[in-house]
């Protein structure tokens, strides 16, 4: 069985960072066919501040995934722990 080929691709996500740093309303705006797990963004962020008060803020971010040809099996997304970002998540 041949290994999957990875090519460069771009995904655009939008989400809110709440006052407590949690994320909400995560949506993939542009997705060329990749499965992006919302769980991979689940860790709390630092909330925005306005006049010294924590406020809700919205982010829209492009994420470019750079392919390097053939995918090495050890770099596939860990299905058991999809929030483990210490390994490349493809």
Secondary structure, DSSP 4 states (H G I P E B T S, - for coil): -PPPEE--EEEEEEEEE-TTS-EEEEEEEE-SS----GGGG-S--PPEEETTEEE-EEEEEEEEE---EEPPGGGS--SS-TT-TTS---
